[in-house]
Amino acid sequence: MERRHLAECGSTNTEALAHLRDGGGPLLISAERQTAGRGRRGRPWQSEALGEGAALTFSIAQPMPAALDLSGLSLAIGCAVADALDPGGERIRLKWPNDVFLDGGKLCGILIETVPLPHERRGVVVGIGLNLRSLPADADRSAFTTGHAALQALDPGATAAATLDRLAPALGALLADFQALGFAPWQAAFARRDLMLNRRVRAGEQPGIARGVGPQGELLLETADGLLAIHGGEVSLRLETPT
């Protein structure tokens, strides 16, 4: 896989999508600084507030068959990230459908975007933003609604370059395996780290108890009307607030 590093760009996902549209092959592209990073549902990725060198931002571009079912890919990516950084499984947890948590705060976000390609192919871009360093004491924490965690709390010597070197082979292998096997082989791995398992939550406007995920990465939500299977899309998941 080709690797490319930029001092600055708007968004590594945008750069990766353009690379695929231009006929490029597998690519890992990282940036020292993003000026227009984004997360799921169009939210900005709050890396500017962290300061230089405080976050790792990168994207992996991969042409895939257009017919491939991408259901559960963000969960499988989360498993690969968690296993690479916390192989013992003691501190990193996964929040359906695309967040990685460390000690109760958000460590990493995952954004998957696609672009149609010729010859029954589809370009898939996996964008990752990962906090390396803790927020300064005077930082405005209001933007971090799911909390903030930093990898250096788990690995004090973590740097962007070293962390990328740990993640790149794991993610490359994951994408190759996913094309052949889909999400099902990662269902148990996700269950071991499921942050919301057996907790009262709200998926969109639907309250219930999270009962894990199915073989396509769908959230299994126990409700008053029975067990519902909820697919990612634009649904957000949050803990139910007691009243």
N, C-alpha and C positions, 0 to 999 in steps of 0.2 A: 504494500500500500504506500502510495506517495505521501510524504509529509511536508507540510508547508507552515511556516510561522510568520505572522505579520506583526509589525510593531503596533499598528492600529487599524481598525476597520469598523464599519457600522455594526455588522453582525456576522459572526462566523457562519451561521446558518444561511444567511443571504449569499455569502461568498460561495458556500458549498453548493447551493441550489444552482447558482449561475454556472459553476464548474460542470455540473451534470447536464444542464441545458446545452452547453457548448460541446457535449460529446465526451467529456472527461470520464475517467475510470475511478476506482476507489481512491479516496483522498482523506487524510486527516489534516485539518487546518485549525491552527490555534492562533490566538491573538494576545498580545501583551495588554491591549486596551480595546474595549468595545465602546462605541459611542451610541449605539442604538440596539443594544442587546434586548431580547424579548423572551418572555416565558410563555406558558400556556395561556390560552384565551386572550392573547395580545397584551398581556401585562409586561411592563418593562422589567428586565432583569437588573436588580439593584446592585450592580457591581461598582458603579462610580463612587458611591458613598464609602466604599471600603478602602479606597486608596490603592496606589500602585503596588502590584505584587501580592495583593491580599486575596485574589481569587484566580482560579484557573478556568478559562473559557475556551472551549474547542468544539468542533463539529466533525463528524465522520460522514462522508458521502459514499453511498454504495448503490450502484445499479442493481436492480433485482427484477425477477419476473413480475409482470403486471398482475398476474393471477394470484400471487402469493398473498395469503391472509396475514395481515400485520397485527391482528388482534393479540394483545398481550405483550407486544414488543417492548413497550416502555417498562413493563414490570420485569421482563427478562433482563433488560439493560440495567435496571436498578439492582437486580440480583448480582450481576457481574461486577458492578461498581462496589457493592457492599462486600462481596467475597474477596475482591482484590485488596480492599483497604482494611477490612476487619475480618480476616479469615476465621477467627475464633467465634464470630457471631455474637459477641457479648454486648456490643454497644450501638451498632448501627442497625436501624430499623427502616422499613419501607412503608410508605403511605400510598395507597392506591389513589390515582393511577400512575403518578410520575414523580414522586418526591422521595428523597433519601434523608433520613433524620439521624442525628447523633445526639445521644443523651437528651432527647426531648426537643431539640431545636433543629430547624431545617439546615442541612448541610449542603444539599445538592438538588438541583432541578433538572429535569429532562424534557426536552421538546423535540418531537418527531414531526418532520414535514416531508411532503412528497411532491414530485413533479413528474408529469407524464413524459415518457421517452419513446422514440421510434422502436419498431420491431417487437412490440408486445413486452416492452420493458417499462419499469418505473424507477425513478430515482428516489432513494430514501436517504434523508439526512437526519442524523441523530445529534442534537445539540445538547451540550452539558455545561452547566455553570456550577462550580464547586468552590465553596468558601475555604480559604486556607488559613486566614488569620482572623482572630476575634475582632469584634467591633471596638473602636476606641471608646473610652469612657464617656466622651461628650457627643457621641454619634446620636443622630435622630433615629430612634428605634421604631417609630410609628410605621415606617415603610415595611418593616419586617413582621408582618402580621402572624406568621407561623413560627416566630422565633428565629434565632440565628445561632448556628453552630459552626465551628471552624475545625478543620482537619488537624491543625496543630495541637488541639486539645487531646487528640488520640495519638498523633505522631508529631512530637515537638519539632522535629527536623524537616518536616514536609515542605517541599518547594514545588512550584508549578512544574518545572522540568522533570523532577523525580517522580511526581505524582502522575504526570502524563505517561512517563515510561512504564509505570506500573499498570495503568489503565488500558493503554493502547493494545497490547497483545490480548488481554482478556476480552475487550470489546470486539476486536477483530475475529476472535474465535467464536464469540457469541453470535455475531451476525452470520457467520458461515453455518453454524449449527442451526440457527433459527430458520434459515432458508430450507433446510432439509427436514426439520422436526417440528417447527411451530413452537408454541408456548408450553405445551403440556409437560415437557421434561423439567421445566422450572417451577411448576406449580407447588411442589413440596418445598423447594428452596425459598420461594416467596412466603409460604406459610410460616416457616421458621422465623422470619423477620417481620411478620405482618403487624404493623403498629396499631391497627384498628381492630384486630381480631377480638370478637366477643365484647366489643364496646358499643355503647349507644351512640349512633351517628345520625347524620342527616345527609343523604345523597341528593343534591339539588334541593327540592322541597319535600322529599320523601324521608320520614324518620324510620328508624329500625335498628336492628342489632347486626353488626357486621359479622358474617359467618365465613369469612375467607373468600377465596376466588375459585372460579371454575377453570376447566381445561383450556379455555380461550382467553383467560385473564379477566373474565367478567366478575364484578363484585356480586357476592351472594348476600342479599339483605333480607333478614327475617323481619317481616312486617305483620301487622294485624291481619292482613289478607293472605298471608302465606309467604313463601320464599320467592323473592324476586331476583332475577338476574339482570344486573345493570351494567351496560357497556360504557366505556370511557367517554368518547366524544367530548362534549362540553360540560359534562356533569362534574360538579365539585363535591368533595367529601370533607365533612368536618365533624368534630365531636358535637354531640347534642348538648346544648346548654341547659342545665337544670333550671326549672321554673319554680 
